[in-house]
């Protein structure tokens, strides 16, 4: 039976968790815990570990000196590495919408538009991103990373589904902004800008319908791969 979305009480909104310290990612209703533990078999971990400069020991290093040195190095060996990093996140987002849409009925947004219809449009955008990145990586002679298996943890809770969607989209924007600087091909940088701007539109809409500011800051916060790993890793189960 479909469940109709109910307005989200402000004290239960977890969208802001993705912009705060790591411990907030695993608090209040366990929104981002998913599998609760990061598995080295996850696709994101494999993608990061695949680059000599981005092995797991490097990403998760706690030693201050080692971390400071790592920040001075480019975390990707090539443009293909950057694109596979982006593709890993796009697989994650597309699978979320593909497998989740149809489990709930959300009704209309504050402007009378169908939330369900807009979620379908977002799903199709993410699918197009997956197809495009896969093709570009192949054209460059690389091997596109495959889709992983996921546990998004929303269960039968429509509120949690929308909040997870918002968290994923906002995190995706920060990930693209953090990684685009490592692209050497100017054409690829332009293409990445075309994707991240659409991701930002998704995030803005989802912020709006979950009661957060559509445009919370004057500048977007770029996040390095290590932070994205901490956020996205718990969703990836294999």
C-alpha positions as CSV (number, residue, x, y, z in Angstrom):
1,X,0.0,0.0,0.0
2,X,1.3,3.4,-0.9
3,X,2.0,5.8,1.9
4,X,1.3,9.5,1.6
5,X,4.0,11.9,2.5
6,X,3.3,14.0,5.6
7,X,5.0,17.3,6.4
8,X,8.3,16.8,8.1
9,X,8.6,18.3,11.7
10,X,11.5,20.7,11.7
11,X,13.2,19.0,14.7
12,X,13.3,15.7,12.7
13,X,15.0,17.1,9.6
14,X,18.4,15.6,9.0
15,X,19.5,17.3,5.8
16,X,21.9,19.5,7.6
17,X,23.8,16.5,8.9
18,X,25.7,16.1,5.7
19,X,27.3,19.5,6.2
20,X,28.4,19.0,9.8
21,X,31.0,16.9,11.5
22,X,31.0,13.1,11.0
23,X,29.4,12.2,14.3
24,X,26.2,14.0,13.2
25,X,26.0,11.7,10.2
26,X,25.1,8.8,12.5
27,X,22.7,10.5,14.9
28,X,19.0,11.0,15.2
29,X,17.0,8.2,13.6
30,X,20.1,6.8,11.9
31,X,19.4,8.4,8.5
32,X,22.9,8.0,7.1
33,X,24.0,4.9,8.8
34,X,22.6,2.5,6.3
35,X,24.7,-0.5,6.8
36,X,26.3,1.4,9.7
37,X,29.8,0.1,8.8
38,X,32.0,1.0,5.9
39,X,32.8,-2.1,3.9
40,X,36.0,-2.2,1.9
41,X,34.2,-4.2,-0.7
42,X,32.0,-1.2,-1.6
43,X,32.3,0.3,-5.0
44,X,33.3,3.7,-3.7
45,X,36.0,2.2,-1.6
46,X,37.3,0.2,-4.6
47,X,37.3,3.3,-6.8
48,X,39.2,5.3,-4.3
49,X,41.6,2.5,-3.5
50,X,42.2,2.0,-7.2
51,X,44.4,5.1,-7.5
52,X,47.8,4.9,-5.9
53,X,47.3,8.3,-4.5
54,X,43.9,7.5,-3.1
55,X,44.3,4.1,-1.4
56,X,42.1,3.6,1.7
57,X,45.0,3.9,4.1
58,X,45.7,7.3,2.5
59,X,42.1,8.4,2.6
60,X,41.5,7.4,6.2
61,X,44.9,8.4,7.6
62,X,44.6,9.9,11.0
63,X,48.2,11.0,11.4
64,X,48.2,14.8,11.1
65,X,51.5,15.0,9.3
66,X,50.5,12.4,6.7
67,X,47.1,14.0,6.2
68,X,48.7,17.4,5.7
69,X,51.1,15.9,3.1
70,X,48.2,14.1,1.4
71,X,46.3,17.4,1.0
72,X,49.2,18.7,-1.1
73,X,48.9,15.8,-3.5
74,X,46.3,15.3,-6.3
75,X,44.1,12.4,-5.1
76,X,43.6,11.1,-8.7
77,X,46.1,9.7,-11.2
78,X,44.1,10.7,-14.3
79,X,40.9,12.2,-15.7
80,X,39.5,8.7,-15.9
81,X,40.0,8.3,-12.1
82,X,38.0,11.5,-11.6
83,X,35.3,10.4,-13.9
84,X,35.0,7.0,-12.2
85,X,34.7,8.7,-8.9
86,X,31.8,10.8,-10.3
87,X,30.3,7.7,-11.9
88,X,30.4,5.9,-8.6
89,X,28.3,8.6,-7.0
90,X,25.9,8.8,-10.0
91,X,25.4,5.0,-9.8
92,X,24.5,5.5,-6.1
93,X,22.0,8.3,-6.8
94,X,20.4,6.6,-9.8
95,X,19.9,3.3,-7.9
96,X,18.3,5.2,-5.0
97,X,15.6,6.7,-7.2
98,X,15.2,3.7,-9.5
99,X,14.5,1.3,-6.6
100,X,12.7,3.7,-4.4
101,X,10.2,5.6,-6.7
102,X,6.8,3.9,-6.5
103,X,7.1,2.8,-2.9
104,X,5.4,6.0,-1.7
105,X,3.0,8.7,-2.9
106,X,4.1,12.2,-2.0
107,X,1.4,14.3,-3.4
108,X,1.9,18.0,-4.4
109,X,4.7,20.4,-3.4
110,X,3.8,23.9,-2.1
111,X,3.4,25.1,-5.7
112,X,0.9,22.4,-6.7
113,X,3.4,20.4,-8.7
114,X,3.6,16.6,-8.4
115,X,6.5,15.6,-6.2
116,X,6.3,12.1,-7.6
117,X,6.6,13.4,-11.1
118,X,9.6,15.6,-10.2
119,X,11.3,12.6,-8.6
120,X,10.9,10.6,-11.8
121,X,12.5,13.5,-13.7
122,X,15.4,13.5,-11.2
123,X,15.8,9.7,-11.6
124,X,16.0,10.1,-15.4
125,X,18.6,12.8,-15.1
126,X,20.7,10.6,-12.9
127,X,20.3,7.7,-15.4
128,X,21.5,10.0,-18.2
129,X,24.5,11.0,-16.1
130,X,25.4,7.4,-15.6
131,X,25.1,6.7,-19.3
132,X,27.2,9.7,-20.3
133,X,30.0,9.2,-17.8
134,X,30.2,5.5,-18.7
135,X,30.5,6.4,-22.4
136,X,33.1,9.1,-21.8
137,X,35.2,6.8,-19.7
138,X,35.0,4.1,-22.3
139,X,35.9,6.6,-25.1
140,X,39.0,7.6,-23.0
141,X,40.1,4.0,-22.9
142,X,39.2,3.5,-19.3
143,X,37.0,0.8,-17.6
144,X,33.8,2.3,-16.1
145,X,33.2,1.3,-12.5
146,X,30.2,-0.9,-12.1
147,X,27.1,-0.3,-9.9
148,X,27.4,-1.6,-6.4
149,X,24.7,-2.9,-4.0
150,X,23.2,-0.5,-1.6
151,X,21.2,-0.1,1.6
152,X,19.7,3.3,1.8
153,X,17.9,2.6,5.1
154,X,14.6,4.5,4.5
155,X,12.5,1.3,4.8
156,X,8.8,2.2,4.7
157,X,9.3,5.8,5.9
158,X,8.5,8.4,3.2
159,X,10.0,11.2,5.2
160,X,13.3,9.4,5.5
161,X,13.2,8.7,1.7
162,X,12.9,12.4,0.9
163,X,15.5,13.5,3.4
164,X,17.9,10.8,2.1
165,X,17.3,12.1,-1.4
166,X,18.2,15.6,-0.3
167,X,21.3,14.5,1.5
168,X,22.5,12.5,-1.5
169,X,22.0,15.4,-3.9
170,X,23.7,18.0,-1.7
171,X,26.6,15.6,-1.1
172,X,26.9,15.0,-4.8
173,X,27.2,18.8,-5.5
174,X,30.0,19.0,-2.9
175,X,31.7,16.0,-4.4
176,X,31.8,17.4,-7.9
177,X,33.0,20.7,-6.7
178,X,35.8,19.0,-4.8
179,X,36.9,16.8,-7.6
180,X,36.5,19.0,-10.7
181,X,39.7,20.8,-10.0
182,X,41.7,17.7,-10.7
183,X,40.4,17.3,-14.3
184,X,43.1,18.2,-16.8
185,X,41.0,18.2,-20.0
186,X,39.1,21.5,-20.2
187,X,36.3,19.9,-22.2
188,X,35.7,17.5,-19.4
189,X,35.7,20.3,-16.9
190,X,32.9,22.0,-18.9
191,X,30.9,18.7,-19.1
192,X,31.3,18.2,-15.3
193,X,30.0,21.7,-14.8
194,X,27.0,20.8,-16.8
195,X,26.3,17.9,-14.5
196,X,26.9,19.6,-11.2
197,X,24.7,22.5,-12.1
198,X,21.8,20.0,-12.6
199,X,22.7,18.2,-9.3
200,X,22.5,21.6,-7.6
201,X,19.0,22.2,-9.0
202,X,17.9,18.8,-7.7
203,X,19.4,19.6,-4.3
204,X,17.6,23.0,-4.3
205,X,14.2,21.5,-5.0
206,X,14.6,18.7,-2.4
207,X,15.8,21.3,0.1
208,X,12.6,23.2,-0.5
209,X,10.2,20.3,-0.1
210,X,12.0,19.1,3.1
211,X,11.7,22.5,4.7
212,X,15.3,23.7,4.3
213,X,16.6,26.7,2.4
214,X,16.9,26.0,-1.3
215,X,20.1,28.1,-1.4
216,X,21.6,27.9,2.1
217,X,24.9,29.7,1.4
218,X,26.5,32.2,-1.0
219,X,29.2,29.7,-1.9
220,X,29.0,25.9,-2.2
221,X,31.3,23.9,0.1
222,X,33.6,21.6,-1.9
223,X,34.3,18.4,-0.1
224,X,37.4,16.2,-0.7
225,X,37.1,12.5,-1.5
226,X,37.8,11.5,2.1
227,X,34.8,13.4,3.4
228,X,32.5,12.0,0.6
229,X,33.7,8.5,1.5
230,X,32.6,9.0,5.1
231,X,29.2,10.2,4.0
232,X,28.5,7.8,1.1
233,X,30.3,4.8,2.3
234,X,27.6,3.5,4.8
235,X,25.1,3.3,1.9
236,X,27.4,0.9,0.0
237,X,27.1,-2.7,1.1
238,X,28.9,-4.6,-1.7
